[in-house]
Amino acid sequence: MSKRFLVLWCLAAGAAVGCGGQPTAKVSGQVTYQGKPVTSGRVVFLHESGPSGFGKIEPDGRYTLRAPLGNNRISIESREPDYQIASGGKPAKDGFTMLGKSHIPEIYTNHMLNGLTFDVKPGENKADFELK
């Protein structure tokens, strides 16, 4: 077996299995809020055993990621950029950072309270999230 083949096989196996030996699969979908696409942010799939997968939300609300197989809790975040606050008359860069305003209700950032789950199966999965 050539070294090149062995390296390619290891890369392919690593992509299919993911970090820590946990099998993963592709998940894609769209995030909407009040019927309109969420235009930025990220979707995070958190497996009950610890591993997670996350993907960036594109301007059309679509995302793609690799997530651990099995039941995952979902966290969705979409907010304005963070900003600096001045402290004690110092320039803002020496102050502290404030989180930008959320574009969706904050409850969706909390995977333990928002009720969003998805069971990831082998192969390709489609998971759309219609937030209210």
MOQUIZI-V742455 format. One record per pair of residues at least 24 apart in sequence whose C-alpha atoms are under 6 Angstrom apart, sorted by the first residue. I is the first residue (numbers start at 1). J is the second residue. Records with the same first field share a line. If there is no record, write none. Layout:
I=J ; J
This chain:
23=68 ; 69
24=66 ; 67 ; 68 ; 69
25=66 ; 67 ; 122 ; 123
26=65 ; 66 ; 124
27=64 ; 65 ; 66 ; 125 ; 126
28=63 ; 64 ; 126
29=62 ; 63 ; 126 ; 127 ; 128
30=61 ; 62 ; 128
31=61 ; 128 ; 129
32=130 ; 131
33=130 ; 131 ; 132
34=132
37=61
40=78
41=77 ; 78
42=76 ; 77
43=75 ; 76
44=74 ; 75
45=72 ; 73 ; 74
46=72 ; 73
47=72
69=120 ; 121
70=119 ; 120
71=118 ; 119
72=117 ; 118
73=111 ; 116 ; 117
74=111 ; 116 ; 117
75=108 ; 109 ; 110 ; 111
76=108 ; 109
77=109
78=102 ; 103
79=103
